Amino acid sequence: MADIDGPNAPKQFYSDVPQPSEKFFLKGSNSLDWGMQNRLSRIFNPVSGKTVMLAIDHGYFLGPTAGLERIDVNILPLIPYADTLMITRGALRTMVPPDTQKSIVLRVPGGASILRELSNEDLAVDIEDAIRLNVCAMAVQVYVGSEHEHQTILSMTRMVDMGLRYGIPTLAVTAVGKDMVRDAKYFRLATRICAELGAQYVKTYYIPEGFETVTASCPVPIVIAGGKKLPELDALKMASNAINEGAAGVDMGRNVFQSDAPIAMLQALRAIVHDDETPEKAFDLYTELKNK
């Protein structure tokens, strides 16, 4: 058969150049499928290896909490400054423009409100809907040590199985009930359980003593929750400490959308997470942007 390139077309196969076999940049993710790695690389910045997630999913059990009364008014202006939105499917469909290029982490459990026992929840979103919404990860709450520990752990494992089938990562969120001790021993246990059972990354709380042992003993990336609203400098110090002690990012909600200047706060967080800025200089940036 004739060579369709023609007899004189030069070819270069670069036989002296070996094909690279690079490792994926994210901790514990080398064995994941291409699609799952691609989704994770849209959540985590491949250059810094970290992420700034904006958590706005609180309404699924809290209702219209302060700062989230109107997502279309209060939150949409913040989207350009976050790497990822953590959101429910109802809010995503009704209020987020479909032309957004930001990655989406979808909250998938439900079943209890703030008026009841929060750990008594189950999966409330089908994997097919996550696929329809083109999300990059699915977030499942896990209540280690709670009354309903068993069902929340199994909910996470079911979502991990479905996610593996379709190439969508699972984010395990280590919830802490009112009576649970927030210390390194507990979070080492909770995060390790989530990772051992297949979660591709874990969200947990920062603690000032021993947090580096939590990140070191967890074989997948950890992002920290913001928790209750703190003064801006304190929130920035917490983010900086977490990053310096092994966290791969932050997932903050109230410390952003309840801030006096949410856009400035997000930019200050980005300076810490992606640019290794000190909390003091990040706070100076926050103050400068706030006063513009």
N, C-alpha and C positions, 0 to 999 in steps of 0.2 A: 504494500500500500504506500502511495506517495506520501512524503512528509508534508503535511498541510502548512508548515511554516515556510516551506520553500527550501531548496537545497543549499542556499547560501546564508540563511538566517543564523546569526551568531547566537550561541546559548552559553549561559554561565550558571553552572550548578553549585559553585562555591564548595567544591569537595574538600577544600582545606579549612573550611569554617564549620566547626561542629555546631549542631543545633542546640541552643541553650535549653536547659532543663531547670528553670528557676522555681524556687519554692514560693508558695503563696505567702503574702506578707503578714497574714493574720494568724495569731497563735492558735494552734490546734486545728487548723483548717486545711492542711495539705491534702488530706484524703477525700475531701468533699468533691462532689461533682462540679463540672464547669458552671452550670447554671446557678448553683448555690454559692459558689465563690464569686460569681459575677454580681449576685444580689448583695452579698456581704461587702463587696468593694464599692457599692453604691451607698451603703450605710457608713462604712469606715473609709476615711480618706486614705487612698493608697500611698500617698507621700508621707503623711504623719503617722499613719496606722491607727488613727483615733477618730472619734466622732463627737459631735455636739447634737444630741437629740433634744427635740422640744416635745415634752409630754403634755398633751392636751386631751387626754382620755378620761379625765376624772369624772366627767358627767355620767358615766355608765353606772356609778354607784352613789355619787354625791349630788347629782343634779347640777343646776347652774351655779356652781360655786364662784366666789369672787374672782373676777378676771376672765371667767369663761361664760359670762352671761350672754355675750354675743360673739361667737367665734368669728363670724364674718367681719365684725367691726374691730375686735380686739386682737385677733390672732393672725388673720391673713396678712397684715403688713409685716409680721415677723418672719414669715416663711422664707424670704430670700436669705436670711441670716442664719438659718439652721441647716444642718446636713440632712436631717431626717425628722419627719413628723411621726409621733406616736399617737394614734387616734383610733376612734371607733368607726365602724362602717357607716353608721347613720350620719355622723358629722362629716365624714369624708365625702359621701355622696351628695349631701345637701348644701355643703358650704365651701368645699375646697375646689377651686377651678381645676378641671381635668387636664389643662395644659401645663400644670406644675411639673417641673422636672425633679423635684425633691423626692427622695426615697420615702416610702411609707412603711411603717411598722404598725400592723393592725392588732388592736386589742381583741382577743377572741373569746375569753370566758365571760361569764355573767351568772346571775341567779340570786343575788342578794344585794340589798341596798344598805345604806349607812344605818338604817333603822333595825337591821337584823345582824346575825352572825355572818361577817363578810367571808369567812372561809368556806361557807356552805354554797359553793358555786361550782359550775360545770362548764364544759365547752358550750358556747352559745352561737358560734359562727362555723359554718361548714367550710371545708377546704376549697370547695368549688367557688364559693363567694370570694375567698382570698385570691384565687386565681383570676376571677373576673375583674377584681379591683387592681390586679397587677402589683401586688404588694411585694416588698423585699424581705419581710419577716413577719412572723406572727408571735404576739406576746401572750404568755400564759402565766397567771399568778400561781405560785406554789407556796402553801402555808405549812412549812415544816414545823412540827410540834404543836399544831393547832388541833382543835376538835375534829376537823375534817381534812386532816393531813392526807389520808389515804386517797380520797377521791381527787384532790387537787394534783397530787403526784401522778396518778394514773391519767388524769386529763392532759397533763404535760406530755406524758409518754405517747398517748394517742396522737397528739398533735405532731410530735417528733416523727412518728411513723408516717403520717400523712404528708408531712413536709418533705421527708426523704423521698417519698414516692414521686413528688412533683417538683422537687428542687427548691423548696422555700424554707429558709432557716427558721428555727424556733428560738425565741428569746424567753428564757425562764426568769420570772420576776420573783425574788424571794421576799414575800410579804411577811410582815411582823405584826402579830396581834398586840393588843394593849398590855397583856400580862407576860409577854416574852422578853427575855433579857437580850439586849442588843450588845453583844460582845463578840470578840474575834472567834471564840470557840463555837458560838452558835452560827456565825456566818461562814466559817470554814465548813461546818457540817452542811448547811443549807446549799451553799454554792457547789460543793463537791457532789452532793446528791444530784443536783440538776445536771451537772456536766456528765457525771457517770451514766445517767439515764438518757443522754443524747442531745441535750440542748446545745445549740451551736454558739450561743453566748448568754451571759447571765447579767441581770441587773440586781444590784444589792445596795445596801446602805454603807456609807463611809463611817468608820469608827476611828477615833483618834489614837487608840492603843491596839497595835497588832494588825492593822489593816494589810500591811505588806505580807503577812502570813496567809491572809485570805486570798490575795491575788496570786501568791506563789503556789499555793496548793490547789488552785483551780486550773484545770488544763485547757480552758477556753477563755476568751476575753471577758472581762468584767467591766461594765459601765456602772456608775454610781447614780443612785436616785438623789434628787434634791431634797426631798422631805419637806418639812414645814418651812414657811417663809422665814428667812434670816436677813439681817442687815446685809447690804450688798457686799461689803468688804469681807464679811464672815463667809458668805457663800462662795466668793472667789477664793478665799483661803482654803476652804474645804475642797473645792475643785482642784486647786494646785497641789494640795497634799495628796489627794487621791491619785492624780496623774503621776506624781513623783514616787508614789508607793505602788505603782504597777497597774493602775486602772487604764483601760483603753478608751475612756471617754466619759461623758456625763449625759444623763437624761433628766433634765430639769424642767419643771413646770411652774410651780408657784413662785420659785425664786426668780423666774423670768417674767411671767405674765402678771404677777402682783407687784413687780418692781415699779418704782416711780418712772423709770425710763426703760421699758422692756427691750427695745432695739439696741440701746446702748449696752444693756446687760448682756445680751447675746453676743455682741461684738467683743465685749471684754472676756467672756467665756471662751470665745474662739481664740483670742490672743493667748490664753493660758493653755488650752488643749492642743492647738495646732502649732503655736509659735513658741512654746515654752516660756512665756512671759511670766514675770513674778506677779503675785496677786496685788502688790502695791502699785506696780506700773499699770496693771490691768484696771485697777480701780481709778487711777488717774485718767486712763482712756475713757472709762465709763463716765467720770465726772465731766470731762471735756465734751464728750458727745451729748451728754444730757443737757448741757448748758448752751448747746448750739441752737 
